[in-house]
Amino acid sequence: MTYTVNDRPATAPRVQPPTIAGTATSATDHRSTADLVKLAAEQVSTLVRDELKLAQVELAQKGKRAGMGVGMFGGAGLVALYGVGAVLAAVIIALAAVIPAWLSALLVGVVLLAVAGVLALLGKSQVSKAGSPVPQDAVASVKADIDTITHSVKNGGHR
């Protein structure tokens, strides 16, 4: 499938062909080579800027989701640290004297570790939803642009 400059995805702005002062915009006008080169350079420049904007937006969305997942992993690590501390306190109390206090410390440690497990699972889910760090929409759009230009060159500039 080939695309023209105006067949852009909805997230990318449409590119309007620039007008050159003193020239007609009809299909039958005869522009100089210099005007055509200037027009092509302007269109390629606009196209590259639009593709970079699309890639930037896509990467920002994926980065935000991955950041949330990493934050949840950090929270899970902190809660797990508290759980280990509580379990160690339970072991110390149990070894110091055999009294019911160790049972309550062990219960607190197990609850903290369960919370850490839930946070780790939520963090893993968020990171996996972020997907690949490659801006796939922008890559597909650039490939379509290359195909369009290649097709146009092979057909002598006619669409």
N, C-alpha and C positions, 0 to 999 in steps of 0.2 A: 504494500500500500504506500502510495506516495503522498506527501503533504506539500502544501504551498505555505508561504509565509503567514497567510491569514488563517490557516488551519491549526492554530496553536491550542494547547490544552487550556481549560477554563482558568487555571491558576496563573497563566502567563498573559501579560497584556498583548493586545493585538498590535501589530506593527503596521503603521500607515506609510505607504510609499511617500518619501519626501518629494516636494516639488522644487524644481530648480528654476530660479528667477529667469524670466524671459523665454521659457519653453512651454509648449502646449502639453497637456496631459493625455491626449488621445493616443490610441494605439498606432496611429499612422505617422506620428511625428518622427523626425529624423534628428536624433541627438548625436552630438559629437562623441568620439571615443572617450575623450577626457570627461565629459558629462556622465557617460555611462559608468566609467571607472569610479568616479566620485560617488555616484548613486549606489553602486555595488558596495563600496567601502562603508558608506553610511549605514546601509542595510545590514551588512555583516557586523558592524560595530554595535548596532542596536540589538541584533540577534544575540550576540555574545553577552551583552549586559543583561538581557532578559533571562538567558539561561543561567547566568551566575546568580541572579535574584531568586530564581526558582530553586536552585541548589541550596542557597542560603536558608530559605524558608523551610525546606524539607529537612535539612540538617538541624535546624533549631528545634523543630517538633520532635525529632528522634532524640536529640540531646536532652530535652526536658524530661521525656519519659524515662530514659536511661538514668538520668540524675535522680529521679524519684526512687527508682529501684535500688540504686547504690546507697541512697540515704536510708532506705529500709534495711539494707544489709548492715549498715553501720549501727543502726538501732538494735538489730538482732545481736550483733557482737557485744554491744554494751550490756544488754539485758543478760546475755549468756555469761558475761563476766560477773555480774551480780549473782547469778545463779551458782556459779562455781564458788564464789565467796561464801554464799549461804551454805552450800554443801560442805565446804571446808570447815565452816563454823560448826556445823552439825557433827562432823567427824571429831573435831577437837573437843566439843562438849561431851560426846559419847565416850571418848577415851578418858577424859578428865574424871568423869564420875558417871555412873550409870543412873541417870535420872530422866524423867520425861521431857526435859527441855530439848534434848537432841531430836526428839520426834517432831516437835514444832519447827525447829530449824531445818530439818530435812524436808518437811512439807513445803515450807517457803521456797527452798531451793528447787524442788521439783516444779512448783508452779511457775517460778521465774524461767526455768528452762523450757517449759511448755510455751510460754509467751514468746521466748526467743525463737522457737521452732515455727510458730505462726508468722512472726515477722519475716523470718528467712524465706518462707514459702511465698509470702506476699511480694517480697523483694524480687525473688526469682521470676515470678509471674510478670512483674512490671518490666524487668530487663528483657525478658523474652518477647514481650509485646513491642518493644522498641524496634526490633528487627535489625536488619543489616545496617551498618553505618553508611553504606553507599547510597547517595541520593538517587534512587531508582527512577523516579519520575523525570528528573533532569537528564539522566543518562539516556533514557528512552527518547526524550525530546531531541537531544543532540543527535542521536542516531537517525531519527526521522529527518532532521535538518540536513544531515550529510547525504542521506539517500535522495532527498529532494534536489539538492545542489548537483549531485552526481548525475541524476536522471536529466536534469535541465541541461547540463553541459553535454551529455551524450546526444541529446536531441537538438542540439544547435541553439539552445536558449529558448525553445518553445515549450510551453507547458502542455 
